[in-house]
């Protein structure tokens, strides 16, 4: 669990990345598009997702944690606005490791194909 200071620094850095992405969007797509996306952010029509790389054995790669800001589309889907590596956002190695584990589990990585042995006691 991140400390209060780490959590505040993380959200400040996420906001800086979002601000940068909006400026890039304005330059590339025009002010109208950037304002529309900013409005969706203001309306809380966005989510923060995590992404990890997986090695050849299907295991998550330590140090490969990325945070993505996605914005809801008119069609109800999601589109990536920006992403940043956990190190850039100041996430500690311990917290990144925990988040990698949770992200992997959410995507079914590291879960055995046969779960029948989970109810058995170790003494059996």
Secondary structure, DSSP 8 states (H G I E B T S, - for coil): ---HHHHHHHHHHHHHHHHHHHHHHHHHH-HHHHHHHHHHHHTT-EEEEEE--B-TTS-B-TT--EEEEEEE-TTS-EEEEEEEETTTTT--HHHHHHHHHHHHHHTTTT--S--GGGGS-TT-
